[in-house]
Amino acid sequence: MGKEYLIQEKPLKALMVFALPMIIGNLFQQFYTMVDSVVVGRFVGEQALAAVGASYSLTTVFISVAIGGGVGASVITSQYFGARQYGKMKTSVKTALAAFAVVSVVLGGFGLLFSRQIMVWLNTPPEALSQAAEYLRIYFLGLPFLFMYNILSSMFNALGKSRIPLCLLIFSSVFNMVLDVILVRNAGMGVAGVAWATLIAQGISAACSAMIFLREMKKYEGSGGKGIFDRTEFFNMTRIALPSILQQSTVSIGMMLVQSVVNSFGAEMLAGFSAGMRVESICVVPMAAMGNVMSSYTAQNIGAGKYDRVRQGYRTGYAIVFSFAAILCLWLETCHRPLIQMFLGEEGSAAAFQTGTGYLRFIGWFFVLIGLKMITDGVLRGAGDMKMFTVANLVNLGIRVVIAVTCAPRWGIAFVWMAVPVGWLANYLISFGEYRTGKWNLVTKK
């Protein structure tokens, strides 16, 4: 298939050809943390699972910053690619890599200094605090690798090369799984073992991504200008990247803010919630991927002046999202207990099982809402229409935090996940209202 298939093929074919490798790749990326949890839960114990889970909401914030920054920066790259302005495209790529390299080092240094204090602020149960802080410190050492890989993956996707990051993810995920078992079960390193396994696997994957991407860039004409940083391109990317980071981080920031509420219920419920949250993160992957696909699809077609194809692709996205949601709902309704048992084993406490299965059985009915939210946000982001996009995601975050913080301590932990679909629905309605105005297709015409 040609390199410009997103602006040439029928929308359903173009979206699915682009989306499927991204979905598979993102699933393997989620397996990093999922395997970490399974290994420590099985070979170390429920408290170790609670420790990894206590830091999970924070680590996903940084993952979301990396992914959101990459997706936002890749919108500019996609638009230059669609317009065949390859010199400017190279300039935008270099600027994005330089900017996020600095950001990753600063954030990593901050995390190393304050890992334990952050876990204290999140009310981590005392029996899990030391292990959670140790896991987090090692995680922050590898933050530059995480950022490099995710930015490069977004750039590959902007060029329609989604199979390349897929292959790298499969390799690094399998390597990470093997290291988890060796370092935890054989070497007895506990929670630190899964953290080091992730760092090593991501480091190798980031290095390979950089070498392959440099080779790909040589295929396009244009020098990309002098230097590694262009101030104009930086501000163009920041205009889109910052709201995109917010959108990608909404769920993660919301979970971090309510993590202290979950932690207050004790290590057993925290372990069950952590297991359920890992499964939910897998379920969200196809929806998030469709949002990112819609962003690149919209940006390339706007760059080529094909606005009608954007509308056609958006309508096609509805059919894809509803199909995914039906499959996910059926899966969780029939397999919720085996999925939680995968983390806790036969020896898991009743409270942990009840928390995890209750979480999954409820949330399985509502994934269509996040799918609709993601594809609508994707169109707005790809078009550079960021004002209402930002408002919608802030409303989503606010609703989730307010309901969880005010209701869960009074009426039970279930209100933590009951707040989730309410936020998704509000986000979708606001973004869809903006889409219906048609303002998004005027942004790039100004």
VOPAGU-2260 file (C-alpha; in pm, 1 decimal, decimal comma):
REM VOPAGU-2260
SITE   aa  ch    i         X         Y         Z
SITE  MET   A    0       0,0       0,0       0,0
SITE  GLY   A    1     130,8     348,2     -90,2
SITE  LYS   A    2     273,9     585,0     167,4
SITE  GLU   A    3     -24,5     823,7     123,4
SITE  TYR   A    4    -301,0     567,6     178,8
SITE  LEU   A    5    -462,5     776,2     455,3
SITE  ILE   A    6    -557,2    1035,6     193,8
SITE  GLN   A    7    -625,7     794,6     -93,5
SITE  GLU   A    8    -789,3     469,3      23,6
SITE  LYS   A    9   -1152,6     431,5     132,5
SITE  PRO   A   10   -1192,2     553,4     492,7
SITE  LEU   A   11   -1271,8     212,8     646,7
SITE  LYS   A   12    -973,0      46,4     483,1
SITE  ALA   A   13    -739,3     337,4     556,1
SITE  LEU   A   14    -840,3     359,0     922,1
SITE  MET   A   15    -822,4     -14,0     988,5
SITE  VAL   A   16    -492,0     -65,6     805,3
SITE  PHE   A   17    -343,7     213,4    1014,9
SITE  ALA   A   18    -522,0     121,6    1339,8
SITE  LEU   A   19    -461,5    -252,0    1369,0
SITE  PRO   A   20     -80,2    -238,6    1397,3
SITE  MET   A   21    -117,0      52,0    1642,0
SITE  ILE   A   22    -369,2    -141,5    1853,7
SITE  ILE   A   23    -148,2    -449,2    1863,4
SITE  GLY   A   24     153,0    -233,2    1943,8
SITE  ASN   A   25     -25,2     -46,8    2223,2
SITE  LEU   A   26    -144,6    -377,9    2367,7
SITE  PHE   A   27     213,6    -495,7    2387,4
SITE  GLN   A   28     307,3    -165,1    2549,6
SITE  GLN   A   29      41,4    -223,5    2815,5
SITE  PHE   A   30     182,3    -571,9    2868,3
SITE  TYR   A   31     491,1    -406,5    3020,1
SITE  THR   A   32     300,1    -300,6    3330,6
SITE  MET   A   33      51,5    -587,0    3315,6
SITE  VAL   A   34     323,4    -851,7    3325,2
SITE  ASP   A   35     493,7    -659,1    3605,7
SITE  SER   A   36     176,1    -692,3    3811,2
SITE  VAL   A   37     115,1   -1057,5    3725,7
SITE  VAL   A   38     473,2   -1155,4    3812,1
SITE  VAL   A   39     488,5    -972,1    4146,5
SITE  GLY   A   40     136,7   -1080,1    4239,5
SITE  ARG   A   41     214,6   -1447,2    4170,1
SITE  PHE   A   42     577,3   -1473,8    4285,7
SITE  VAL   A   43     606,7   -1206,7    4557,6
SITE  GLY   A   44     260,1   -1154,4    4704,6
SITE  GLU   A   45     -47,8    -936,1    4738,5
SITE  GLN   A   46     140,5    -656,8    4915,6
SITE  ALA   A   47     389,7    -637,2    4627,5
SITE  LEU   A   48      99,4    -612,0    4383,3
SITE  ALA   A   49     -44,5    -332,0    4596,9
SITE  ALA   A   50     295,8    -156,8    4589,6
SITE  VAL   A   51     316,9    -163,8    4210,4
SITE  GLY   A   52     -48,1     -60,6    4190,0
SITE  ALA   A   53       6,9     232,1    4426,7
SITE  SER   A   54     264,9     379,9    4187,3
SITE  TYR   A   55      74,9     284,8    3870,8
SITE  SER   A   56    -147,8     593,6    3858,5
SITE  LEU   A   57     160,0     815,3    3878,8
SITE  THR   A   58     365,3     625,9    3620,5
SITE  THR   A   59      76,9     634,6    3373,1
SITE  VAL   A   60      72,7    1013,9    3401,8
SITE  PHE   A   61     426,2    1024,9    3262,4
SITE  ILE   A   62     343,6     766,0    2997,5
SITE  SER   A   63      47,6     983,5    2897,6
SITE  VAL   A   64     268,6    1293,2    2881,6
SITE  ALA   A   65     503,0    1108,5    2645,7
SITE  ILE   A   66     222,7     968,1    2429,5
SITE  GLY   A   67      23,2    1291,8    2428,8
SITE  GLY   A   68     327,7    1498,5    2344,9
SITE  GLY   A   69     416,5    1263,4    2062,7
SITE  VAL   A   70      65,6    1261,4    1919,3
SITE  GLY   A   71      38,5    1638,4    1942,7
SITE  ALA   A   72     376,3    1695,8    1780,0
SITE  SER   A   73     298,2    1441,6    1508,8
SITE  VAL   A   74      -6,3    1643,5    1397,3
SITE  ILE   A   75     227,5    1909,5    1256,5
SITE  THR   A   76     443,5    1638,1    1101,9
SITE  SER   A   77     135,8    1474,1     943,8
SITE  GLN   A   78      18,5    1802,7     795,4
SITE  TYR   A   79     359,9    1869,5     639,1
SITE  PHE   A   80     369,2    1510,5     514,9
SITE  GLY   A   81      23,5    1539,7     356,5
SITE  ALA   A   82     130,9    1864,3     188,6
SITE  ARG   A   83     461,4    1702,7      76,1
SITE  GLN   A   84     665,5    1973,1     251,8
SITE  TYR   A   85     937,3    1731,4     357,8
SITE  GLY   A   86    1195,4    1990,9     461,0
SITE  LYS   A   87     957,7    2146,6     714,3
SITE  MET   A   88     855,2    1797,7     823,5
SITE  LYS   A   89    1216,2    1715,3     916,1
SITE  THR   A   90    1251,2    2042,7    1104,3
SITE  SER   A   91     940,8    1964,7    1311,3
SITE  VAL   A   92    1073,0    1616,7    1391,3
SITE  LYS   A   93    1409,7    1743,5    1513,9
SITE  THR   A   94    1245,1    2013,2    1723,1
SITE  ALA   A   95    1007,4    1764,9    1887,5
SITE  LEU   A   96    1286,2    1522,7    1976,6
SITE  ALA   A   97    1505,5    1796,9    2124,7
SITE  ALA   A   98    1221,7    1950,0    2328,3
SITE  PHE   A   99    1101,3    1623,8    2478,8
SITE  ALA   A  100    1454,7    1507,7    2555,7
SITE  VAL   A  101    1488,8    1808,7    2786,8
SITE  VAL   A  102    1143,3    1752,2    2937,7
SITE  SER   A  103    1215,3    1384,7    3012,6
SITE  VAL   A  104    1543,3    1462,4    3191,3
SITE  VAL   A  105    1381,6    1732,9    3405,9
SITE  LEU   A  106    1083,5    1514,6    3501,3
SITE  GLY   A  107    1306,7    1213,7    3564,2
SITE  GLY   A  108    1531,3    1412,4    3797,6
SITE  PHE   A  109    1231,6    1543,7    3990,3
SITE  GLY   A  110    1092,4    1192,9    4029,1
SITE  LEU   A  111    1420,9    1053,1    4157,7
SITE  LEU   A  112    1438,2    1316,6    4428,6
SITE  PHE   A  113    1079,6    1292,1    4550,2
SITE  SER   A  114     968,0     931,5    4482,1
SITE  ARG   A  115     905,8     836,1    4844,3
SITE  GLN   A  116     743,1    1167,2    4933,8
SITE  ILE   A  117     504,6    1136,6    4639,1
SITE  MET   A  118     397,2     792,9    4760,3
SITE  VAL   A  119     337,6     940,1    5108,2
SITE  TRP   A  120     122,4    1216,0    4958,0
SITE  LEU   A  121     -84,7     948,5    4781,7
SITE  ASN   A  122    -154,7     780,3    5117,8
SITE  THR   A  123      13,2     457,0    5013,9
SITE  PRO   A  124     -51,2     185,6    5277,6
SITE  PRO   A  125     250,2     165,6    5515,4
SITE  GLU   A  126     309,4    -202,1    5438,2
SITE  ALA   A  127     351,8    -120,0    5066,1
SITE  LEU   A  128     529,9     217,9    5090,4
SITE  SER   A  129     895,1     110,8    5071,9
SITE  GLN   A  130     842,8    -123,2    4777,6
SITE  ALA   A  131     634,8     136,4    4590,6
SITE  ALA   A  132     902,4     404,7    4634,8
SITE  GLU   A  133    1176,6     165,8    4519,4
SITE  TYR   A  134     980,2      72,8    4205,5
SITE  LEU   A  135     919,2     439,3    4129,0
SITE  ARG   A  136    1285,7     544,2    4163,4
SITE  ILE   A  137    1399,0     285,4    3909,0
SITE  TYR   A  138    1112,0     381,6    3679,1
SITE  PHE   A  139    1224,8     746,0    3675,7
SITE  LEU   A  140    1578,3     643,1    3575,9
SITE  GLY   A  141    1434,0     507,8    3252,0
SITE  LEU   A  142    1205,0     803,8    3178,2
SITE  PRO   A  143    1422,1     945,3    2892,8
SITE  PHE   A  144    1397,9     607,6    2713,6
SITE  LEU   A  145    1020,6     606,1    2757,9
SITE  PHE   A  146     989,1     953,9    2608,4
SITE  MET   A  147    1224,9     884,8    2318,4
SITE  TYR   A  148    1042,0     568,8    2217,9
SITE  ASN   A  149     693,1     721,2    2235,4
SITE  ILE   A  150     785,5    1036,7    2044,5
SITE  LEU   A  151     949,0     830,0    1770,8
SITE  SER   A  152     649,8     595,4    1757,8
SITE  SER   A  153     418,4     892,1    1701,7
SITE  MET   A  154     645,7    1018,3    1425,2
SITE  PHE   A  155     641,5     678,1    1256,9
SITE  ASN   A  156     260,5     685,6    1277,6
SITE  ALA   A  157     253,1    1036,4    1130,3
SITE  LEU   A  158     429,8     894,1     824,2
SITE  GLY   A  159     190,2     597,9     806,3
SITE  LYS   A  160     466,4     359,9     923,0
SITE  SER   A  161     277,4     206,1    1216,4
SITE  ARG   A  162     419,9    -143,2    1155,6
SITE  ILE   A  163     771,4     -36,8    1257,2
SITE  PRO   A  164     689,0      56,9    1618,9
SITE  LEU   A  165     470,6    -254,2    1633,1
SITE  CYS   A  166     764,2    -483,4    1559,7
SITE  LEU   A  167     982,2    -302,8    1812,8
SITE  LEU   A  168     710,5    -326,1    2077,8
SITE  ILE   A  169     663,8    -697,9    2024,8
SITE  PHE   A  170    1036,5    -753,0    2065,3
SITE  SER   A  171    1073,9    -533,8    2374,2
SITE  SER   A  172     757,1    -667,8    2540,8
SITE  VAL   A  173     863,7   -1028,7    2503,5
SITE  PHE   A  174    1212,2    -936,8    2625,4
SITE  ASN   A  175    1057,7    -757,5    2923,5
SITE  MET   A  176     848,1   -1062,7    3012,8
SITE  VAL   A  177    1153,6   -1287,5    3007,6
SITE  LEU   A  178    1353,0   -1044,1    3223,4
SITE  ASP   A  179    1061,9   -1016,5    3470,3
SITE  VAL   A  180    1065,0   -1388,7    3535,7
SITE  ILE   A  181    1445,6   -1409,0    3554,5
SITE  LEU   A  182    1491,5   -1112,7    3787,7
SITE  VAL   A  183    1190,6   -1176,4    4013,9
SITE  ARG   A  184    1148,6   -1553,3    4032,5
SITE  ASN   A  185    1505,7   -1668,1    3972,2
SITE  ALA   A  186    1710,7   -1379,9    4113,9
SITE  GLY   A  187    1464,5   -1292,4    4391,2
SITE  MET   A  188    1479,9    -915,4    4327,9
SITE  GLY   A  189    1109,9    -861,2    4402,9
SITE  VAL   A  190     948,2    -533,0    4296,6
SITE  ALA   A  191    1287,4    -389,3    4194,4
SITE  GLY   A  192    1328,3    -674,8    3947,8
SITE  VAL   A  193    1023,5    -582,2    3739,7
SITE  ALA   A  194    1129,8    -216,5    3740,8
SITE  TRP   A  195    1479,2    -297,8    3610,6
SITE  ALA   A  196    1333,9    -533,4    3349,1
SITE  THR   A  197    1114,4    -254,6    3214,4
SITE  LEU   A  198    1400,5      -3,3    3207,9
SITE  ILE   A  199    1633,4    -236,3    3017,0
SITE  ALA   A  200    1369,6    -340,7    2762,1
SITE  GLN   A  201    1258,6      17,8    2696,4
SITE  GLY   A  202    1618,5     136,2    2661,8
SITE  ILE   A  203    1695,7    -117,1    2391,0
SITE  SER   A  204    1368,1     -42,6    2212,4
SITE  ALA   A  205    1434,0     334,1    2216,3
SITE  ALA   A  206    1784,3     291,4    2071,4
SITE  CYS   A  207    1656,9      68,5    1790,0
SITE  SER   A  208    1373,7     314,4    1714,2
SITE  ALA   A  209    1619,5     601,8    1678,7
SITE  MET   A  210    1841,9     414,6    1433,8
SITE  ILE   A  211    1550,0     301,5    1215,3
SITE  PHE   A  212    1388,9     646,2    1216,2
SITE  LEU   A  213    1708,2     815,8    1101,2
SITE  ARG   A  214    1720,0     572,6     810,1
SITE  GLU   A  215    1356,9     647,3     720,7
SITE  MET   A  216    1414,5    1024,2     719,9
SITE  LYS   A  217    1681,0     987,6     451,2
SITE  LYS   A  218    1412,4     867,7     206,7
SITE  TYR   A  219    1249,8    1214,0     194,5
SITE  GLU   A  220    1390,1    1517,2      14,6
SITE  GLY   A  221    1477,9    1831,9     207,9
SITE  SER   A  222    1745,2    1911,4     463,0
SITE  GLY   A  223    1520,8    2019,9     750,3
SITE  GLY   A  224    1722,2    2336,6     808,4
SITE  LYS   A  225    2021,2    2395,4    1033,5
SITE  GLY   A  226    2039,2    2302,7    1399,2
SITE  ILE   A  227    1821,9    2070,9    1602,9
SITE  PHE   A  228    1568,2    2323,7    1731,3
SITE  ASP   A  229    1339,0    2567,4    1552,8
SITE  ARG   A  230    1151,6    2814,8    1769,7
SITE  THR   A  231     862,9    2865,6    1526,0
SITE  GLU   A  232     800,4    2493,8    1487,8
SITE  PHE   A  233     825,0    2452,0    1864,4
SITE  PHE   A  234     544,7    2700,4    1925,9
SITE  ASN   A  235     334,8    2544,7    1648,5
SITE  MET   A  236     372,6    2201,9    1809,2
SITE  THR   A  237     319,5    2332,1    2161,5
SITE  ARG   A  238     -16,7    2479,4    2061,4
SITE  ILE   A  239    -137,6    2128,4    1981,9
SITE  ALA   A  240      87,5    1916,1    2202,9
SITE  LEU   A  241      -9,0    2074,3    2535,7
SITE  PRO   A  242    -385,6    2012,8    2497,7
SITE  SER   A  243    -304,6    1668,8    2356,8
SITE  ILE   A  244     -95,5    1590,0    2665,3
SITE  LEU   A  245    -389,4    1701,5    2878,2
SITE  GLN   A  246    -627,2    1478,8    2681,7
SITE  GLN   A  247    -398,3    1177,4    2701,9
SITE  SER   A  248    -331,3    1244,0    3070,4
SITE  THR   A  249    -689,9    1304,2    3180,2
SITE  VAL   A  250    -757,2     947,7    3285,1
SITE  SER   A  251    -415,6     910,7    3446,4
SITE  ILE   A  252    -426,6    1240,1    3635,1
SITE  GLY   A  253    -777,7    1160,6    3752,0
SITE  MET   A  254    -666,4     820,4    3877,8
SITE  MET   A  255    -368,8     974,9    4056,3
SITE  LEU   A  256    -586,1    1230,4    4231,6
SITE  VAL   A  257    -824,4     961,2    4355,3
SITE  GLN   A  258    -545,4     711,6    4429,1
SITE  SER   A  259    -528,4     837,1    4787,3
SITE  VAL   A  260    -898,8     751,5    4823,2
SITE  VAL   A  261    -838,4     395,4    4700,4
SITE  ASN   A  262    -527,4     360,0    4917,7
SITE  SER   A  263    -728,3     451,5    5227,0
SITE  PHE   A  264    -927,2     128,4    5189,3
SITE  GLY   A  265    -614,2     -78,8    5263,3
SITE  ALA   A  266    -373,2    -307,6    5078,2
SITE  GLU   A  267    -628,2    -582,3    4997,3
SITE  MET   A  268    -872,5    -354,8    4813,4
SITE  LEU   A  269    -579,6    -168,6    4656,0
SITE  ALA   A  270    -450,6    -498,9    4515,7
SITE  GLY   A  271    -791,9    -584,7    4368,2
SITE  PHE   A  272    -835,7    -236,8    4227,1
SITE  SER   A  273    -485,3    -249,9    4077,3
SITE  ALA   A  274    -566,8    -577,2    3902,2
SITE  GLY   A  275    -891,1    -435,3    3763,0
SITE  MET   A  276    -717,9    -117,4    3651,1
SITE  ARG   A  277    -459,3    -321,0    3459,5
SITE  VAL   A  278    -735,8    -501,8    3270,4
SITE  GLU   A  279    -917,8    -174,0    3201,0
SITE  SER   A  280    -597,7     -28,0    3055,0
SITE  ILE   A  281    -593,7    -314,8    2805,0
SITE  CYS   A  282    -958,8    -255,6    2714,0
SITE  VAL   A  283    -903,2     115,9    2651,1
SITE  VAL   A  284    -622,0      46,1    2401,5
SITE  PRO   A  285    -835,7       4,6    2084,6
SITE  MET   A  286   -1036,6     315,8    2168,7
SITE  ALA   A  287    -728,3     527,9    2236,7
SITE  ALA   A  288    -566,8     394,6    1919,6
SITE  MET   A  289    -872,4     494,5    1715,4
SITE  GLY   A  290    -845,6     844,7    1857,6
SITE  ASN   A  291    -479,4     868,9    1758,9
SITE  VAL   A  292    -553,8     721,4    1415,8
SITE  MET   A  293    -832,3     974,0    1363,5
SITE  SER   A  294    -589,0    1250,2    1455,7
SITE  SER   A  295    -332,1    1149,3    1191,1
SITE  TYR   A  296    -607,6    1075,0     937,8
SITE  THR   A  297    -763,0    1418,7     992,3
SITE  ALA   A  298    -429,7    1601,6     981,5
SITE  GLN   A  299    -313,3    1434,9     658,4
SITE  ASN   A  300    -645,7    1491,6     479,5
SITE  ILE   A  301    -663,5    1854,1     591,9
SITE  GLY   A  302    -305,4    1897,2     469,9
SITE  ALA   A  303    -420,1    1759,6     133,7
SITE  GLY   A  304    -733,7    1978,3     135,1
SITE  LYS   A  305    -974,7    1678,8     154,1
SITE  TYR   A  306   -1222,0    1793,2     418,8
SITE  ASP   A  307   -1504,3    1565,3     305,4
SITE  ARG   A  308   -1285,1    1261,5     370,4
SITE  VAL   A  309   -1248,9    1374,5     731,4
SITE  ARG   A  310   -1626,5    1363,4     778,8
SITE  GLN   A  311   -1648,9    1024,1     607,3
SITE  GLY   A  312   -1373,3     885,1     827,3
SITE  TYR   A  313   -1538,6    1018,4    1142,4
SITE  ARG   A  314   -1867,2     844,0    1056,5
SITE  THR   A  315   -1677,1     524,2     985,7
SITE  GLY   A  316   -1510,0     556,5    1326,2
SITE  TYR   A  317   -1851,2     517,8    1494,5
SITE  ALA   A  318   -1903,5     174,0    1343,9
SITE  ILE   A  319   -1554,8      63,1    1447,2
SITE  VAL   A  320   -1595,2     192,3    1804,0
SITE  PHE   A  321   -1933,2      23,2    1858,2
SITE  SER   A  322   -1790,1    -306,1    1732,0
SITE  PHE   A  323   -1494,0    -289,2    1969,5
SITE  ALA   A  324   -1719,0    -192,8    2262,5
SITE  ALA   A  325   -1950,3    -491,4    2212,7
SITE  ILE   A  326   -1657,4    -733,2    2211,1
SITE  LEU   A  327   -1505,3    -579,5    2525,0
SITE  CYS   A  328   -1834,6    -588,9    2715,4
SITE  LEU   A  329   -1887,9    -957,0    2635,3
SITE  TRP   A  330   -1530,4   -1040,6    2732,6
SITE  LEU   A  331   -1546,0    -874,4    3074,4
SITE  GLU   A  332   -1891,0   -1007,4    3159,1
SITE  THR   A  333   -1783,5   -1364,8    3094,0
SITE  CYS   A  334   -1418,1   -1359,3    3204,8
SITE  HIS   A  335   -1398,2   -1108,1    3492,8
SITE  ARG   A  336   -1304,0   -1358,1    3764,0
SITE  PRO   A  337   -1032,9   -1545,4    3566,3
SITE  LEU   A  338    -882,3   -1208,9    3469,5
SITE  ILE   A  339    -852,0   -1096,1    3832,5
SITE  GLN   A  340    -731,6   -1441,1    3936,9
SITE  MET   A  341    -448,8   -1409,8    3685,7
SITE  PHE   A  342    -302,0   -1138,9    3910,7
SITE  LEU   A  343    -398,8   -1263,4    4254,9
SITE  GLY   A  344    -371,3   -1639,5    4212,4
SITE  GLU   A  345    -574,4   -1883,3    4424,6
SITE  GLU   A  346    -452,3   -1726,4    4749,2
SITE  GLY   A  347    -593,5   -1379,3    4689,7
SITE  SER   A  348    -814,7   -1234,1    4961,5
SITE  ALA   A  349   -1192,7   -1214,6    4926,7
SITE  ALA   A  350   -1182,7    -834,3    4949,1
SITE  ALA   A  351    -931,2    -813,1    4662,4
SITE  PHE   A  352   -1137,8   -1043,4    4439,6
SITE  GLN   A  353   -1463,1    -860,4    4516,1
SITE  THR   A  354   -1306,4    -522,6    4438,3
SITE  GLY   A  355   -1144,6    -632,2    4112,5
SITE  THR   A  356   -1441,6    -823,7    3971,5
SITE  GLY   A  357   -1688,9    -551,0    4072,6
SITE  TYR   A  358   -1476,6    -296,0    3889,8
SITE  LEU   A  359   -1463,9    -497,1    3565,9
SITE  ARG   A  360   -1829,4    -603,5    3558,8
SITE  PHE   A  361   -1939,8    -240,9    3586,9
SITE  ILE   A  362   -1697,4     -67,4    3354,2
SITE  GLY   A  363   -1740,6    -321,9    3072,6
SITE  TRP   A  364   -2074,3    -169,1    2972,9
SITE  PHE   A  365   -1935,9     178,8    2908,1
SITE  PHE   A  366   -1633,2     148,0    2679,9
SITE  VAL   A  367   -1839,6     276,9    2387,9
SITE  LEU   A  368   -1841,5     616,7    2561,0
SITE  ILE   A  369   -1464,4     647,3    2573,4
SITE  GLY   A  370   -1447,5     527,3    2212,6
SITE  LEU   A  371   -1682,8     803,5    2096,7
SITE  LYS   A  372   -1489,4    1053,9    2306,9
SITE  MET   A  373   -1157,1     945,3    2159,0
SITE  ILE   A  374   -1252,8     961,0    1790,5
SITE  THR   A  375   -1425,5    1297,5    1831,6
SITE  ASP   A  376   -1127,2    1437,9    2020,0
SITE  GLY   A  377    -905,9    1290,9    1746,8
SITE  VAL   A  378   -1077,9    1493,7    1475,4
SITE  LEU   A  379   -1051,6    1815,9    1675,8
SITE  ARG   A  380    -686,5    1751,4    1762,5
SITE  GLY   A  381    -594,6    1660,4    1404,0
SITE  ALA   A  382    -756,4    1981,8    1282,7
SITE  GLY   A  383    -580,7    2189,9    1549,2
SITE  ASP   A  384    -914,6    2294,5    1706,8
SITE  MET   A  385    -793,7    2281,3    2066,8
SITE  LYS   A  386   -1010,2    2521,5    2268,1
SITE  MET   A  387   -1322,9    2311,8    2330,3
SITE  PHE   A  388   -1108,3    1998,6    2311,6
SITE  THR   A  389    -929,0    2122,0    2622,6
SITE  VAL   A  390   -1250,1    2225,6    2798,8
SITE  ALA   A  391   -1407,9    1884,2    2736,4
SITE  ASN   A  392   -1115,9    1697,1    2887,1
SITE  LEU   A  393   -1100,4    1926,2    3190,0
SITE  VAL   A  394   -1469,6    1864,8    3253,7
SITE  ASN   A  395   -1407,3    1489,9    3225,0
SITE  LEU   A  396   -1128,2    1509,6    3478,9
SITE  GLY   A  397   -1323,4    1731,9    3717,2
SITE  ILE   A  398   -1630,1    1507,9    3722,1
SITE  ARG   A  399   -1428,0    1195,2    3794,5
SITE  VAL   A  400   -1229,8    1352,6    4075,5
SITE  VAL   A  401   -1526,6    1521,0    4245,5
SITE  ILE   A  402   -1748,2    1211,2    4245,2
SITE  ALA   A  403   -1471,2     976,9    4359,5
SITE  VAL   A  404   -1334,6    1203,5    4631,9
SITE  THR   A  405   -1671,4    1306,1    4775,5
SITE  CYS   A  406   -1870,4     983,1    4739,8
SITE  ALA   A  407   -1626,0     691,5    4778,6
SITE  PRO   A  408   -1524,6     766,1    5140,0
SITE  ARG   A  409   -1893,7     782,4    5237,9
SITE  TRP   A  410   -2055,4     502,8    5036,2
SITE  GLY   A  411   -1775,3     272,8    4923,6
SITE  ILE   A  412   -1492,3     222,2    4677,8
SITE  ALA   A  413   -1732,7     144,1    4391,0
SITE  PHE   A  414   -1792,4     517,1    4342,8
SITE  VAL   A  415   -1432,8     546,2    4218,8
SITE  TRP   A  416   -1523,5     356,9    3902,0
SITE  MET   A  417   -1887,0     472,4    3885,7
SITE  ALA   A  418   -1751,5     821,8    3819,5
SITE  VAL   A  419   -1561,6     707,9    3509,9
SITE  PRO   A  420   -1842,6     676,0    3248,0
SITE  VAL   A  421   -2001,4    1000,8    3368,2
SITE  GLY   A  422   -1681,0    1184,7    3282,4
SITE  TRP   A  423   -1647,6    1006,9    2947,6
SITE  LEU   A  424   -2004,1    1099,3    2849,2
SITE  ALA   A  425   -1962,1    1466,8    2938,4
SITE  ASN   A  426   -1635,0    1481,4    2741,9
SITE  TYR   A  427   -1796,4    1328,6    2433,3
SITE  LEU   A  428   -2100,3    1557,7    2437,5
SITE  ILE   A  429   -1886,8    1872,0    2460,5
SITE  SER   A  430   -1644,8    1758,9    2186,5
SITE  PHE   A  431   -1928,4    1644,0    1961,1
SITE  GLY   A  432   -2100,3    1978,9    2002,4
SITE  GLU   A  433   -1782,4    2148,8    1883,1
SITE  TYR   A  434   -1753,6    1908,8    1587,8
SITE  ARG   A  435   -2111,0    1985,1    1484,0
SITE  THR   A  436   -2038,8    2358,1    1465,7
SITE  GLY   A  437   -1793,1    2291,6    1180,1
SITE  LYS   A  438   -1535,7    2529,6    1330,0
SITE  TRP   A  439   -1270,3    2256,6    1321,1
SITE  ASN   A  440   -1240,4    2275,0     940,6
SITE  LEU   A  441   -1179,8    2648,0     954,0
SITE  VAL   A  442    -879,3    2639,7    1188,4
SITE  THR   A  443    -620,0    2548,5     926,5
SITE  LYS   A  444    -780,5    2777,6     665,3
SITE  LYS   A  445    -701,1    3088,2     867,0
